[in-house]
Amino acid sequence: MSVAKTVVDPNALAPQARERLVEELWALNERIFEGVERADFEKNLLRAGTHRSRLLVARVDGVAVGYAVVHVMRVGDRTVCRGLTAMLPDLRRHSLFAWFFAYEGIRLR
């Protein structure tokens, strides 16, 4: 199985592209988690007011199978990094996102 990975800045997307991405990842999120409200999902995925956000989407045959998002926020004189991740159970033993979190962490320096 070949996994294609795409990294985007969700804050830089045009409104229609952002909505398509949210729809795609919401469909995936519903397959993985129960009891999450769409508004909460979108708020956590896009996190307005961040200094920097990066979103990695993993796809197999053009279908999203996982995502990871890193939000970097400034709180006073501190930098706070928040990460979220989700992937289908069949892929959880693969390190799809470890490099992404490591890279984004190094960029904080």
Contacts in CASP RR format, 6 or more apart in sequence:
PFRMAT RR
TARGET T0000
AUTHOR 0000-0000-0000
METHOD contacts of the structure
MODEL  1
MSVAKTVVDPNALAPQARERLVEELWALNERIFEGVERADFEKNLLRAGT
HRSRLLVARVDGVAVGYAVVHVMRVGDRTVCRGLTAMLPDLRRHSLFAWF
FAYEGIRLR
1 60 0 8 1.000
2 60 0 8 1.000
3 58 0 8 1.000
3 59 0 8 1.000
3 60 0 8 1.000
3 65 0 8 1.000
3 91 0 8 1.000
3 94 0 8 1.000
3 96 0 8 1.000
4 58 0 8 1.000
4 59 0 8 1.000
4 60 0 8 1.000
4 62 0 8 1.000
5 56 0 8 1.000
5 57 0 8 1.000
5 58 0 8 1.000
5 59 0 8 1.000
5 96 0 8 1.000
5 100 0 8 1.000
6 56 0 8 1.000
6 57 0 8 1.000
6 59 0 8 1.000
7 54 0 8 1.000
7 55 0 8 1.000
7 56 0 8 1.000
7 100 0 8 1.000
8 21 0 8 1.000
8 54 0 8 1.000
8 55 0 8 1.000
8 57 0 8 1.000
9 52 0 8 1.000
9 53 0 8 1.000
9 54 0 8 1.000
9 55 0 8 1.000
10 18 0 8 1.000
10 21 0 8 1.000
10 45 0 8 1.000
10 46 0 8 1.000
10 53 0 8 1.000
10 55 0 8 1.000
10 69 0 8 1.000
11 46 0 8 1.000
11 50 0 8 1.000
11 53 0 8 1.000
13 21 0 8 1.000
18 46 0 8 1.000
21 55 0 8 1.000
21 57 0 8 1.000
22 42 0 8 1.000
22 45 0 8 1.000
22 46 0 8 1.000
24 57 0 8 1.000
24 64 0 8 1.000
25 45 0 8 1.000
25 57 0 8 1.000
25 64 0 8 1.000
25 67 0 8 1.000
26 38 0 8 1.000
26 41 0 8 1.000
26 42 0 8 1.000
27 64 0 8 1.000
28 64 0 8 1.000
28 65 0 8 1.000
28 66 0 8 1.000
28 67 0 8 1.000
28 86 0 8 1.000
28 88 0 8 1.000
29 36 0 8 1.000
29 41 0 8 1.000
29 86 0 8 1.000
30 36 0 8 1.000
31 88 0 8 1.000
32 86 0 8 1.000
32 87 0 8 1.000
32 88 0 8 1.000
32 89 0 8 1.000
33 86 0 8 1.000
44 84 0 8 1.000
45 55 0 8 1.000
45 69 0 8 1.000
45 84 0 8 1.000
46 53 0 8 1.000
47 53 0 8 1.000
47 69 0 8 1.000
47 71 0 8 1.000
47 73 0 8 1.000
47 82 0 8 1.000
49 73 0 8 1.000
50 71 0 8 1.000
50 72 0 8 1.000
50 73 0 8 1.000
51 72 0 8 1.000
51 73 0 8 1.000
51 74 0 8 1.000
51 79 0 8 1.000
52 71 0 8 1.000
52 72 0 8 1.000
53 69 0 8 1.000
53 70 0 8 1.000
53 71 0 8 1.000
53 72 0 8 1.000
54 69 0 8 1.000
54 70 0 8 1.000
54 100 0 8 1.000
54 104 0 8 1.000
55 67 0 8 1.000
55 68 0 8 1.000
55 69 0 8 1.000
55 70 0 8 1.000
56 67 0 8 1.000
56 68 0 8 1.000
56 69 0 8 1.000
56 97 0 8 1.000
56 100 0 8 1.000
57 64 0 8 1.000
57 66 0 8 1.000
57 67 0 8 1.000
58 64 0 8 1.000
58 65 0 8 1.000
58 66 0 8 1.000
58 67 0 8 1.000
58 87 0 8 1.000
58 91 0 8 1.000
58 96 0 8 1.000
58 97 0 8 1.000
59 65 0 8 1.000
65 87 0 8 1.000
65 88 0 8 1.000
65 91 0 8 1.000
66 85 0 8 1.000
66 86 0 8 1.000
66 87 0 8 1.000
66 88 0 8 1.000
66 91 0 8 1.000
66 96 0 8 1.000
67 84 0 8 1.000
67 85 0 8 1.000
67 86 0 8 1.000
67 87 0 8 1.000
68 83 0 8 1.000
68 84 0 8 1.000
68 85 0 8 1.000
68 96 0 8 1.000
68 97 0 8 1.000
68 100 0 8 1.000
68 101 0 8 1.000
69 83 0 8 1.000
69 84 0 8 1.000
69 85 0 8 1.000
70 81 0 8 1.000
70 82 0 8 1.000
70 83 0 8 1.000
70 100 0 8 1.000
70 101 0 8 1.000
70 104 0 8 1.000
70 105 0 8 1.000
71 81 0 8 1.000
71 82 0 8 1.000
71 83 0 8 1.000
72 79 0 8 1.000
72 80 0 8 1.000
72 81 0 8 1.000
72 104 0 8 1.000
72 108 0 8 1.000
73 79 0 8 1.000
73 80 0 8 1.000
73 81 0 8 1.000
73 82 0 8 1.000
74 80 0 8 1.000
79 108 0 8 1.000
81 104 0 8 1.000
81 105 0 8 1.000
81 108 0 8 1.000
83 101 0 8 1.000
85 97 0 8 1.000
87 96 0 8 1.000
87 97 0 8 1.000
END
